[in-house]
């Protein structure tokens, strides 16, 4: 588990996940922060989410797009990485 150095985390992690390795090294969570940076950028202009439903819809759509980009689906996997998303949407449009 990667967290900052807040004093409450060790006690809570010991209660919830006793066998977890608690990592507090600097810059350890950069990959996680970079992954949801696009989601945070989308939320800023919206000034947050007003309902749980809108949060669920936005998070589901974000995860779908990220998985398409990374090639986790059998859609447009033959396209170059930078062109994978448009190619996937073209394939989806033809299927619909």
KEGU-563383 format. One record per atom (N, C-alpha, C): residue in three letters; x, y, z. Coordinates in steps of 0.1 Angstrom, whole numbers, plus 5000, padded with zeros to 4 digits. Layout:
BEGIN
ALAXYZ
...
// end
This chain:
BEGIN
UNK500949885000
UNK500050005000
UNK500950125000
UNK500750214991
UNK501550334990
UNK500650454995
UNK501150525005
UNK500550645010
UNK501550755013
UNK501050865017
UNK501950975022
UNK502250935036
UNK502951025043
UNK503350995057
UNK502351045068
UNK501151045065
UNK500151085075
UNK500150985086
UNK500151035099
UNK500250945110
UNK499150845112
UNK497950875106
UNK496850785108
UNK496950655100
UNK497650655089
UNK497750545080
UNK498250415086
UNK499350415093
UNK499850285099
UNK498850205107
UNK498150285116
UNK497150215125
UNK495950165117
UNK495450245107
UNK494350195099
UNK494750075091
UNK495850085084
UNK496349975076
UNK496449845084
UNK497049855096
UNK497249735104
UNK495849675108
UNK494849765110
UNK493549705113
UNK492849645101
UNK492949715089
UNK492249665077
UNK492949555069
UNK494249575068
UNK495049485060
UNK496349455067
UNK496249365077
UNK497449335085
UNK498749295078
UNK498649225067
UNK499849185060
UNK500349275049
UNK499749395048
UNK500149485038
UNK501549555040
UNK502249575030
UNK503549645031
UNK503149795029
UNK503449875039
UNK503150015038
UNK504350095033
UNK504250145021
UNK505350215015
UNK505150365015
UNK506050445021
UNK505850585022
UNK507050665015
UNK507750595007
UNK508950655000
UNK508450764990
UNK509250864989
UNK508850974980
UNK508750934966
UNK507850984958
UNK507550964944
UNK507150824941
UNK506750744951
UNK506350604948
UNK505050604941
UNK504150694944
UNK502850694938
UNK502650774925
UNK503850814919
UNK503750894907
UNK503050824895
UNK503150694894
UNK502450624883
UNK500950624885
UNK500550614898
UNK499050624901
UNK498550764898
UNK499350864902
UNK498851004900
UNK498851034885
UNK499750984878
UNK499851014863
UNK498650944856
UNK498250824861
UNK497150744855
UNK495850824856
UNK495550874868
UNK494250944869
UNK494351094867
UNK495451144862
UNK495551284859
UNK494551334849
UNK494351254839
UNK493351294829
UNK491951304835
UNK491651214844
UNK490351214850
UNK490251344859
UNK491251374866
UNK491251504874
UNK491151624865
UNK491751624854
UNK491651734844
UNK490251754839
UNK489551644837
UNK488151644832
UNK487251694843
UNK487551664856
UNK486651704867
UNK486851854870
UNK487951914868
UNK488252054872
UNK487152144866
UNK487052144853
UNK486052234847
UNK484552214851
UNK484352084855
UNK482952054859
UNK482752094874
UNK483752134881
UNK483652164895
UNK483152054904
UNK483751934901
UNK483351814908
UNK482151744903
UNK481751644910
UNK480551564906
UNK479451594915
UNK478251604910
UNK477151634919
UNK476451514924
UNK476451404917
UNK475751284921
UNK476651164920
UNK476251054927
UNK477050934926
UNK476850874912
UNK475750884906
UNK475550834892
UNK476450894882
UNK476651034883
UNK477551094874
UNK478951054876
UNK479351034889
UNK480650984892
UNK480950844886
UNK479950754887
UNK480050624882
UNK480150624867
UNK479350704860
UNK479450714845
UNK480750764841
UNK481250874847
UNK482550934843
UNK483650834846
UNK483650774857
UNK484750674860
UNK484750554851
UNK483550504847
UNK483450394838
UNK483950434824
UNK483550544820
UNK484050594807
UNK485550614806
UNK486050674817
UNK487450694818
UNK488250564817
UNK487750464825
UNK488450334825
UNK488350264812
UNK487250284805
UNK487150224791
UNK488150284782
UNK488250414782
UNK489150484772
UNK490650444776
UNK490950444789
UNK492350404793
UNK492650264788
UNK491650174790
UNK491950034786
UNK492050014771
UNK491250094763
UNK491450104748
UNK492850144745
UNK493250254751
UNK494650304748
UNK495650204751
UNK495550134761
UNK496550034765
UNK496449904758
UNK495449884750
UNK495349764742
UNK494749644750
UNK493949664760
UNK493449554768
UNK492249484761
UNK491749544751
UNK490649484744
UNK491149444730
UNK490449354724
UNK490849304710
UNK490249404699
UNK490349534702
UNK489849634693
UNK491049714689
UNK491349724676
UNK492349814671
UNK493749784677
UNK494049664681
UNK495349634686
UNK496449634676
UNK496049624663
UNK497049634652
UNK497449774649
UNK496749874654
UNK497050014651
UNK498150064660
UNK498950154655
UNK499950214663
UNK499350274676
UNK500150284686
UNK499650334699
UNK498950474698
UNK499550564691
UNK499050694690
UNK497750704682
UNK497450604674
UNK496250594666
UNK495250494670
UNK495550434681
UNK494650324686
UNK493250364690
UNK493150484696
UNK491850524701
UNK490950564689
UNK491350644679
UNK490550664668
UNK490150544660
UNK491150454659
UNK490850324651
UNK489850244659
UNK489950244672
UNK488950164680
UNK487550224679
UNK487450354679
UNK486150414677
UNK485550384663
UNK486450384653
UNK485950354639
UNK485450214639
UNK486150114645
UNK485749974645
UNK484449964653
UNK484250034664
UNK483050034672
UNK481850084664
UNK482150194657
UNK481050254649
UNK480550164638
UNK481550084632
UNK481149994621
UNK480349874628
UNK480649834640
UNK479949724646
UNK478549764651
UNK478349884654
UNK477049934658
UNK476249954646
// end
